[in-house]
Amino acid sequence: MIRIPLFYRMRVAEYLTYTARVSRLINEAITESITLEPFKSRIEDSKTRLEESGKKVNTQLLTINVTDCDARRDQSMIAFEAFVGACSKRLNPAICESGKVIHNEIKSYGSGITRRPMLEESAIISALLSKIESNQYLSDCLQTIRGKAWMEELKEAENEFNIAVEARRNAKLDRTEEQSGEVCKEIRKEFESFFKYLDVMCEMNVDPAYSTLVREINIVSEETNAIVSQRMGRSYSEEKEEI
């Protein structure tokens, strides 16, 4: 007779390990006369979905990329502002005046733009770039000081930053809709049905292979129960110490 594992106390990782071990036993027991279908396919399908739902997206590298892009954007913003500031002090009257116009436009957004929170800085830079591009007078002033290359560099850095932020946001949202707990419930039901089938086949004594499979599954169940019981006992002891 099948020994039922402690399904209701198992964690997702324990479900995965147990399912993988039992699935392997099922595959090894298959013969021309014993297919163990549809249980085999259902269990394997649930196992695959549990693996997918249990995946965690590691956003650490994506966060590092966002930070690097922010640093590059800061450097570009500082360079652009410094260039415009230098132009505002040129001896050439036209360049000097155009430099002052652009510099005043930058200062209108407040000081310390690169020290603002990332997304606030992004909003300011986007607004600044859009204003210069859409305003003919500002565009002419930029052309006069030959600052297009400096602004394009800032624009590119801002775009790279936005791409990095979006990639990280999408990664955080990229979760399988099916929650691990729900899939675990499904696996439990699949195993319960399968175990009932095995018990019936053993009682009917159709093939000794069924009894052999039951014994092997029982070993896995007992080992799993021992691990779960040990973990729960340890957790209980830790709770008592905390109290």
Beta strands, then each sheet from edge to edge (+ up, - down):
end
